[in-house]
Amino acid sequence: MRHGLRKEPLSRAIAQEGPTLLEEIIPKDSEEKGRRNITWKLFRGLAGSVVDSIMTKVEALQTSFYLRFSYTYQLRNIENGKVMLFHTNLGGSPTLLTTYAAAREWLHEKDASRLDQTK
């Protein structure tokens, strides 16, 4: 139902539907499983390091693995509102990772280059 059909104040409707609207605007993290790969997409908490949130997912793996690290910025023109996507692929792990410590070290390196905007 739209607000015009309700008999409750608009402020109450916003308070009740706010979390749902926020989920539509900024979705939660997602996971897509393929036959031989898993893709994790993070949408929140990207201003800081994402290593800990990725490592919680990596630690659930039961086998050795390769990692790839990429990210996409959404740039919005403030004059006309047009959106441009800027995708950067930072590459994959050079070897098969067999320990979580090696994965964490590699992720720290890639995440540091993501956070360093001057490169």
C-alpha positions, 0 to 999 in steps of 0.5 A: 500500500502507498502512504496515500491509502493509509490512515497513519501519519507519514512519519510513522510510515517512514519509521516502519518502512525505513529499514526495508527502504535502506535494504533496497538502497544499500543491500547486505553482503551477498554470496554467489556460489558457482561450481568451482568459485565463490563470489563475495560482494560487500556493500557496507563498511567499505570506508575502512579495511574489509579484511576481517569481514572477508576472512570470516568467510575465508575461514569457513572454507575447507580446502586450499584456494586462490583469491582475487580482489577487485572493487567498483566505485560508483561515481555520480556527476553532481551536475546532471546525476549521471552514474559512471562505474569505475572497476579496478581488478587488483589481481589474484593470489600468485599461488594456491593459498593453504593457510589463513595467515597467508590469505590474511597477509595477501588481503591486507596488501590488496586492501591497503592499495584499495584504501590508498587513493593516490595510486 
